[in-house]
């Protein structure tokens, strides 16, 4: 209740629902206005220099390959300047691989090969605001641009990752179509005419995105039901235990992807535990502050104890190819942050990624239009600020990519 002019105003739950509905409609209109025409997101084209960086070639080599017609031609503007879509970059990467001899061609095929395990990476932390979603989407986008086949899985009921991919979860997935549908528990005792609520194949809910090589398993508010349903599931041994449900779902599509990147919710519930038990590697995000480090310490202790309990229950040990800590929202000119970062590195040593993810107005400004720094038009930003942000994210992604390659024995 709110006190107005010495009177108490009663705000009902129905009024809260009307506020939610009004906000949802307004956000939908705003999104469509930003992404005109059509109201859907489209990935921009990339310059020659950006394309060369993604392919790992020089501008001269790219130009000569076009001249020799050994790579697909692309459209040029009136001045003869070429620009490349993500699909065109990938087609050129494949052509370079096919026409390159020896081991040098391996540069142009970074993904899985025969015998390589699907890499499932969860971005996790107990604390909200540690840039889990930002890390997850930027890592997924960068790996896709580098030629990996990537699946992004949104396991946060708030669905921020899903929203960044251009969906309105409260409107588009209100009746289903999210990762919850692939994880939910079947009602084995459903009678005639009753819904069995059997989980659907993961492939049926995966959405293609405007990013080439990058698909999405979206989230929505219904994912909150997974917590309650899992607690009840222990009463019926016919259910597959929660610790294997996401892992089984991912195995059904593993032939389609090289890497899965999971955005976890900011708490250690059954949803996060499902991700942790399905993962081959963890990226733990942490803001360089003593309270954040203390919170992360508690999170790690709870994770360790809980995973041990899960292992005892399932008789399956949980082990990772790697666990890396990523310092996020880092301001190098902030003395206390530098000290805290050094403190963290002194304790965890090489488990902390060498490169932090810098705090940048470019990242936050891009988010105002539901975009990332890889999507925005460079002309709309101060170039030095954008380049600094992209350079930071690229460096972080390169470290994680190297860890992935090492897990594959390369």
Wavefront OBJ file of the C-alpha trace (Angstrom):
o trace
v 0.000 0.000 0.000
v 1.144 3.570 -0.742
v 0.285 6.584 1.401
v -1.023 9.461 -0.739
v -2.473 12.667 0.807
v -2.897 10.912 4.177
v -4.829 8.115 2.447
v -3.691 4.581 1.780
v -3.883 3.418 -1.831
v -4.384 -0.331 -2.211
v -2.449 -1.844 -5.139
v -3.836 -5.246 -6.059
v -2.056 -8.138 -7.764
v -4.275 -7.474 -10.797
v -2.810 -3.977 -11.032
v 0.711 -5.463 -11.024
v -0.371 -7.746 -13.862
v -1.673 -4.772 -15.831
v 1.662 -2.997 -15.304
v 3.476 -6.048 -16.634
v 1.209 -6.240 -19.688
v 1.604 -2.526 -20.418
v 5.383 -2.755 -20.138
v 5.539 -5.826 -22.381
v 3.561 -4.097 -25.129
v 5.637 -0.918 -24.855
v 8.889 -2.874 -25.025
v 7.644 -4.752 -28.081
v 6.834 -1.472 -29.852
v 10.217 -0.020 -28.883
v 12.040 -3.113 -30.150
v 10.243 -3.033 -33.511
v 10.984 0.680 -33.916
v 14.696 0.123 -33.261
v 14.935 -2.746 -35.725
v 13.009 -1.308 -38.653
v 12.190 -2.299 -41.327
v 10.513 -5.547 -40.414
v 11.026 -5.369 -36.658
v 13.509 -8.251 -36.637
v 17.234 -8.247 -35.956
v 19.651 -8.525 -38.862
v 23.394 -8.870 -38.498
v 25.429 -6.172 -40.222
v 28.183 -6.838 -42.765
v 31.858 -6.724 -41.853
v 34.668 -4.666 -43.357
v 37.750 -6.092 -45.069
v 39.873 -5.557 -41.960
v 37.287 -7.233 -39.706
v 36.962 -10.123 -42.144
v 40.724 -10.635 -42.311
v 40.924 -10.658 -38.511
v 38.186 -13.296 -38.298
v 39.781 -15.454 -40.995
v 43.361 -14.991 -39.834
v 44.605 -13.757 -43.223
v 46.134 -10.536 -44.527
v 44.269 -8.055 -46.747
v 46.733 -8.805 -49.562
v 46.013 -12.526 -49.333
v 42.266 -11.908 -49.358
v 42.560 -9.569 -52.315
v 44.737 -12.029 -54.276
v 42.346 -14.862 -53.567
v 39.510 -12.775 -54.988
v 41.665 -11.951 -58.011
v 42.492 -15.624 -58.563
v 38.824 -16.564 -58.046
v 39.725 -19.225 -55.477
v 37.222 -17.856 -52.973
v 33.603 -16.760 -53.514
v 33.148 -13.204 -54.745
v 31.078 -10.746 -52.694
v 29.227 -7.566 -53.480
v 31.189 -4.302 -53.581
v 29.926 -0.736 -53.226
v 30.200 2.030 -55.827
v 33.805 2.690 -54.786
v 34.742 -0.959 -55.172
v 34.978 -1.581 -51.412
v 33.890 -5.068 -50.394
v 31.931 -5.959 -47.264
v 31.145 -9.446 -46.028
v 28.201 -11.091 -44.325
v 28.847 -13.763 -41.699
v 27.619 -16.377 -44.183
v 30.048 -15.119 -46.832
v 32.929 -15.150 -44.351
v 32.139 -18.761 -43.498
v 31.965 -19.712 -47.193
v 35.380 -18.114 -47.740
v 36.741 -19.967 -44.693
v 35.603 -23.273 -46.196
v 37.121 -22.387 -49.574
v 40.427 -21.492 -47.921
v 40.419 -24.815 -46.087
v 39.744 -26.753 -49.305
v 42.507 -24.997 -51.240
v 45.165 -24.976 -48.516
v 47.599 -27.875 -48.286
v 48.997 -29.698 -45.264
v 48.396 -28.824 -41.648
v 48.047 -25.135 -42.522
v 44.436 -25.832 -43.472
v 43.645 -26.618 -39.827
v 43.557 -22.868 -39.166
v 40.392 -22.729 -41.272
v 38.572 -25.614 -39.530
v 38.581 -24.755 -35.831
v 35.617 -26.903 -34.791
v 35.250 -30.501 -33.703
v 36.827 -33.350 -35.595
v 36.330 -37.096 -35.308
v 36.655 -38.138 -31.684
v 36.372 -34.619 -30.269
v 33.950 -34.161 -27.384
v 31.219 -31.547 -27.513
v 32.358 -28.657 -25.325
v 29.637 -27.412 -22.974
v 30.599 -24.197 -21.179
v 28.510 -22.730 -18.372
v 28.858 -19.077 -17.372
v 28.104 -19.094 -13.655
v 28.134 -17.113 -10.431
v 26.022 -16.919 -7.289
v 25.761 -13.132 -7.526
v 23.717 -11.110 -9.983
v 25.397 -8.330 -11.936
v 28.622 -10.195 -12.623
v 28.107 -10.068 -16.416
v 27.182 -13.722 -16.905
v 24.724 -12.977 -19.712
v 27.057 -10.476 -21.377
v 29.897 -12.997 -21.238
v 27.709 -15.819 -22.556
v 26.367 -13.961 -25.582
v 29.656 -12.309 -26.545
v 31.539 -15.596 -26.270
v 28.890 -17.418 -28.316
v 28.850 -14.726 -31.008
v 32.620 -14.516 -31.261
v 33.029 -18.292 -31.553
v 30.324 -18.383 -34.240
v 32.094 -15.650 -36.203
v 35.339 -17.631 -35.912
v 33.751 -20.650 -37.584
v 32.460 -22.770 -34.684
v 28.941 -24.213 -34.698
v 27.486 -22.837 -31.475
v 24.339 -23.442 -29.441
v 23.407 -20.838 -26.826
v 21.262 -22.181 -24.004
v 19.377 -19.698 -21.831
v 18.732 -21.255 -18.414
v 17.738 -18.035 -16.660
v 13.926 -17.593 -16.331
v 14.469 -13.839 -16.703
v 15.464 -14.692 -20.297
v 17.844 -11.758 -20.826
v 19.944 -13.812 -23.244
v 16.818 -14.720 -25.219
v 15.827 -11.050 -25.337
v 19.253 -10.035 -26.660
v 18.726 -12.470 -29.519
v 15.680 -10.493 -30.583
v 12.827 -12.374 -28.944
v 10.128 -11.125 -26.575
v 9.822 -14.146 -24.240
v 6.710 -12.885 -22.460
v 4.948 -12.591 -25.831
v 6.509 -15.196 -28.121
v 7.035 -18.048 -25.652
v 4.112 -17.498 -23.339
v 2.556 -20.777 -24.476
v 5.783 -22.788 -24.635
v 8.719 -23.352 -26.935
v 11.504 -22.832 -24.389
v 14.199 -24.992 -22.823
v 11.713 -25.797 -20.055
v 9.722 -27.917 -22.514
v 12.788 -30.107 -23.107
v 13.515 -30.508 -19.379
v 10.080 -30.795 -17.787
v 8.882 -33.941 -16.037
v 6.294 -36.269 -17.493
v 3.085 -37.051 -15.655
v 3.256 -40.837 -15.883
v -0.125 -41.226 -14.203
v -2.088 -38.949 -16.533
v -5.564 -40.282 -17.113
v -7.646 -40.233 -20.307
v -7.882 -36.700 -21.654
v -5.137 -35.422 -19.327
v -1.842 -33.984 -20.547
v 1.147 -36.230 -19.873
v 3.432 -33.187 -20.100
v 6.155 -35.339 -21.647
v 9.318 -33.379 -22.521
v 9.774 -32.457 -26.167
v 12.970 -33.147 -28.126
v 15.496 -30.333 -27.682
v 15.753 -29.975 -31.447
v 12.077 -28.958 -31.573
v 12.610 -25.855 -29.434
v 15.960 -24.683 -30.821
v 15.660 -21.423 -32.753
v 17.846 -20.286 -35.632
v 19.213 -16.799 -35.017
v 20.283 -13.961 -37.293
v 23.864 -14.977 -36.464
v 25.275 -17.577 -38.860
v 26.468 -20.736 -37.046
v 24.635 -19.708 -33.850
v 21.385 -21.253 -32.590
v 19.414 -20.574 -29.413
v 17.510 -22.677 -26.895
v 15.365 -19.868 -25.421
v 14.114 -19.359 -21.884
v 10.942 -17.971 -20.353
v 9.214 -17.600 -17.013
v 7.915 -21.190 -17.136
v 11.483 -22.300 -16.408
v 10.822 -21.382 -12.773
v 8.541 -24.445 -12.634
v 11.570 -26.687 -13.131
v 12.726 -25.981 -9.591
v 9.451 -27.101 -8.000
v 8.957 -30.042 -10.344
v 12.467 -31.314 -9.670
v 11.872 -31.265 -5.909
v 8.724 -33.338 -6.436
v 10.406 -35.682 -8.929
v 12.412 -37.448 -6.226
v 9.189 -39.137 -5.084
v 8.932 -41.088 -8.355
v 11.918 -43.227 -9.441
v 10.529 -43.416 -12.977
v 11.800 -39.882 -13.625
v 15.275 -39.321 -15.029
v 17.201 -37.504 -12.317
v 17.633 -33.760 -12.847
v 21.418 -34.142 -13.042
v 21.097 -36.008 -16.347
v 18.157 -34.255 -18.009
v 20.035 -31.389 -19.675
v 22.986 -33.646 -20.467
v 20.676 -36.128 -22.215
v 18.972 -33.323 -24.124
v 22.294 -31.943 -25.350
v 23.477 -35.391 -26.414
v 20.479 -35.590 -28.751
v 21.839 -32.636 -30.787
v 25.595 -32.907 -30.179
v 26.324 -33.849 -33.809
v 25.081 -30.388 -34.860
v 27.439 -28.305 -32.719
v 31.036 -27.802 -31.659
v 30.375 -25.706 -28.560
v 27.408 -25.078 -26.255
v 27.415 -21.897 -24.151
v 24.992 -21.824 -21.200
v 23.832 -18.699 -19.387
v 22.964 -19.788 -15.833
v 20.642 -18.037 -13.368
v 22.217 -16.171 -10.413
v 21.492 -18.824 -7.817
v 22.426 -22.414 -7.099
v 19.156 -24.227 -7.699
v 18.306 -27.345 -9.649
v 18.479 -25.379 -12.914
v 22.071 -24.303 -12.328
v 22.976 -27.777 -11.055
v 21.578 -29.272 -14.260
v 23.941 -27.024 -16.193
v 26.908 -27.807 -13.949
v 26.468 -31.549 -14.350
v 26.112 -31.245 -18.137
v 29.165 -29.004 -18.566
v 32.669 -29.870 -19.676
v 34.016 -26.481 -18.587
v 33.085 -23.521 -16.404
v 33.654 -19.785 -16.776
v 33.061 -18.160 -13.391
v 32.499 -14.421 -13.760
v 33.533 -12.122 -10.928
v 33.572 -8.358 -10.460
v 36.850 -7.279 -8.773
v 35.498 -6.304 -5.365
v 36.081 -7.962 -2.000
v 32.356 -8.552 -1.352
v 32.028 -10.144 -4.783
v 35.014 -12.401 -4.139
v 33.618 -13.360 -0.732
v 30.281 -14.201 -2.349
v 32.041 -16.236 -5.039
v 33.955 -18.138 -2.356
v 30.675 -19.162 -0.723
v 29.271 -20.082 -4.121
v 32.240 -22.332 -4.929
v 32.020 -24.067 -1.542
v 28.313 -24.706 -2.003
v 28.854 -25.933 -5.570
v 31.586 -28.328 -4.444
v 29.522 -29.797 -1.632
v 26.382 -30.056 -3.755
v 28.155 -31.698 -6.684
v 29.707 -34.211 -4.283
v 26.228 -35.041 -3.021
v 24.941 -35.383 -6.584
v 27.873 -37.645 -7.464
v 27.129 -39.885 -4.483
v 23.457 -40.068 -5.444
v 24.046 -40.782 -9.150
v 27.292 -42.714 -8.684
v 28.777 -40.499 -11.407
v 31.662 -38.142 -10.718
v 31.407 -34.607 -12.050
v 34.696 -33.473 -13.610
v 35.601 -30.603 -15.923
v 38.164 -30.141 -18.672
v 38.716 -26.631 -17.311
v 37.485 -24.099 -14.766
v 38.427 -20.497 -15.464
v 37.680 -17.298 -13.562
v 36.945 -14.204 -15.616
v 37.328 -10.745 -14.101
v 34.470 -8.634 -15.482
v 33.494 -4.957 -15.492
v 37.145 -4.164 -14.932
v 38.389 -0.573 -14.789
v 42.203 -0.559 -15.051
v 42.445 3.007 -13.682
v 40.584 2.051 -10.513
v 43.213 1.423 -7.815
v 41.081 -0.752 -5.498
v 39.984 -2.881 -8.480
v 43.600 -3.412 -9.511
v 44.497 -4.455 -5.976
v 41.541 -6.826 -5.749
v 42.353 -8.340 -9.134
v 45.946 -8.911 -8.002
v 44.683 -10.498 -4.785
v 42.479 -12.879 -6.779
v 45.317 -13.814 -9.145
v 47.697 -14.435 -6.244
v 45.249 -16.965 -4.790
v 43.856 -18.690 -7.893
v 46.903 -18.144 -10.129
v 46.508 -19.386 -13.721
v 42.872 -20.346 -13.183
v 42.162 -16.628 -13.621
v 42.075 -15.674 -17.298
v 44.951 -13.351 -18.192
v 42.651 -10.856 -19.880
v 39.818 -9.221 -17.934
v 36.630 -8.053 -19.610
v 36.776 -4.272 -19.428
v 33.862 -2.175 -18.263
v 32.806 -0.194 -21.330
v 30.138 2.322 -22.235
v 30.111 0.719 -25.693
v 28.813 -2.553 -24.227
v 26.139 -0.833 -22.132
v 25.127 1.552 -24.933
v 24.757 -1.343 -27.367
v 22.480 -3.041 -24.843
v 20.111 -0.068 -24.965
v 18.999 -1.287 -28.399
v 19.197 -5.010 -27.510
v 22.462 -5.354 -29.400
v 26.039 -6.336 -28.659
v 29.297 -4.718 -29.729
v 29.578 -7.231 -32.580
v 26.228 -6.136 -33.990
v 26.218 -2.344 -33.762
v 27.147 -0.108 -36.674
v 30.634 1.252 -35.886
v 29.576 4.653 -37.285
v 27.163 5.047 -34.362
v 29.925 4.844 -31.729
v 33.125 6.604 -30.783
v 35.506 4.375 -32.686
v 38.241 4.274 -30.062
v 35.732 3.283 -27.352
v 34.198 0.562 -29.516
v 37.587 -0.795 -30.613
v 38.743 -0.935 -26.998
v 35.657 -2.931 -25.984
v 35.879 -5.303 -28.944
v 39.590 -5.819 -28.353
v 38.953 -6.730 -24.723
v 36.198 -9.216 -25.572
v 38.244 -10.711 -28.424
v 41.186 -11.268 -26.076
v 38.978 -13.011 -23.503
v 37.343 -15.160 -26.179
v 40.748 -16.084 -27.640
v 41.861 -17.388 -24.237
v 38.719 -19.479 -23.855
v 39.057 -20.696 -27.445
v 42.623 -21.826 -26.685
v 41.329 -23.757 -23.657
v 38.685 -25.420 -25.848
v 41.341 -26.395 -28.392
v 43.522 -27.777 -25.597
v 40.584 -29.893 -24.396
v 40.517 -31.373 -27.903
v 44.241 -32.135 -27.649
v 45.419 -29.428 -30.023
l 1 2 3 4 5 6 7 8 9 10 11 12 13 14 15 16 17 18 19 20 21 22 23 24 25 26 27 28 29 30 31 32 33 34 35 36 37 38 39 40 41 42 43 44 45 46 47 48 49 50 51 52 53 54 55 56 57 58 59 60 61 62 63 64 65 66 67 68 69 70 71 72 73 74 75 76 77 78 79 80 81 82 83 84 85 86 87 88 89 90 91 92 93 94 95 96 97 98 99 100 101 102 103 104 105 106 107 108 109 110 111 112 113 114 115 116 117 118 119 120 121 122 123 124 125 126 127 128 129 130 131 132 133 134 135 136 137 138 139 140 141 142 143 144 145 146 147 148 149 150 151 152 153 154 155 156 157 158 159 160 161 162 163 164 165 166 167 168 169 170 171 172 173 174 175 176 177 178 179 180 181 182 183 184 185 186 187 188 189 190 191 192 193 194 195 196 197 198 199 200 201 202 203 204 205 206 207 208 209 210 211 212 213 214 215 216 217 218 219 220 221 222 223 224 225 226 227 228 229 230 231 232 233 234 235 236 237 238 239 240 241 242 243 244 245 246 247 248 249 250 251 252 253 254 255 256 257 258 259 260 261 262 263 264 265 266 267 268 269 270 271 272 273 274 275 276 277 278 279 280 281 282 283 284 285 286 287 288 289 290 291 292 293 294 295 296 297 298 299 300 301 302 303 304 305 306 307 308 309 310 311 312 313 314 315 316 317 318 319 320 321 322 323 324 325 326 327 328 329 330 331 332 333 334 335 336 337 338 339 340 341 342 343 344 345 346 347 348 349 350 351 352 353 354 355 356 357 358 359 360 361 362 363 364 365 366 367 368 369 370 371 372 373 374 375 376 377 378 379 380 381 382 383 384 385 386 387 388 389 390 391 392 393 394 395 396 397 398 399 400 401 402 403 404 405 406 407 408 409 410
